[in-house]
Amino acid sequence: MSRLRESTLMLILLSLVGGPVAVSACSSHTATPAPAAASSPSTTGASTSTTSTTPATYAPPAKSDPVDTAFRARVGTLCQGWLTDINKHGPPFYMGNPLALTSAQLPQAGSYLDSLAINHDLVSSTSNLGSPSAGQESWSTLRSDFTEFQKDQAAAIAAAKASDLAGWVASASAADATRKTIVDDLGRAGFIVGDLCRIPFAQPAYHGE
C-alpha cells in the first residue's frame, strides 16, 4: 500500500512541475487560457475579413427612348439619300483603316470625304426635321452627336487636304469615336440593328467600302 501511495504522490508532483493542471469550475482562481484559445481572435479576424464585401459598381444600360414611327420614317428618308450618295462616290483606295493611310494618300482621301453629302449637311438636314412627338431626349442627344461628328469630319478633311498626317490621325480618331457613339444612341432612339440609318455610320460604309 505504501508503494501505491508513493506512486500517487509522485504523479501529483510531476503534474504540478511538468505542465498546467486543470482548474475546477468551482475554484476561486481564474484559469490561465490554454494556448489553443489564443488563436481564436486571429481566426475570428480572418472570418470577418472574408465576409466583408464591397458594393459592386456598374453602369446601367441606357434607357430606351424611341422616337415615334412617323418621325423615324422621315429620318429614314434622309439616311437613304446619304447611302445613295455614298454609293455614287467610290473611295480612291481601301479606306477601311483611315489611320493606316500615308501622307501621300491623304489629299485623295480628303477629296473623297469632302464629296460625301453626309459630311456637310448632316446637321442642317436633321435640324430641319424638327422634334419628334416621342423620344425627344434621345433625339436631342443624337443631334449633339451629329454636330460633333460633322465638326470632326471637317477637321479630318482639312488635315487630309493639307497632307497633315498628325492632324488627320487626331481628327479621324475623334470622328471614329463619335461615330460609335452615334450608333449606340441610334439604338436608344429606336433605330435598331438592321435599320438603314445605322449603315452610314458603320465603319465599312462610312469609309466607302
HELIX and SHEET records of a PDB file:
HELIX    1   1 SER A    2  GLY A   18  1                                  17    
HELIX    2   2 PRO A   35  ALA A   38  1                                   4    
HELIX    3   3 SER A   40  THR A   51  1                                  12    
HELIX    4   4 THR A   69  LYS A   88  1                                  20    
HELIX    5   5 PRO A   98  ALA A  100  5                                   3    
HELIX    6   6 LEU A  106  ASP A  114  1                                   9    
HELIX    7   7 ILE A  118  SER A  127  1                                  10    
HELIX    8   8 GLN A  136  LYS A  161  1                                  26    
HELIX    9   9 LEU A  165  ARG A  188  1                                  24    
HELIX   10  10 LEU A  196  PHE A  201  5                                   6    
HELIX   11  11 GLN A  203  TYR A  206  1                                   4    
END                                                                             
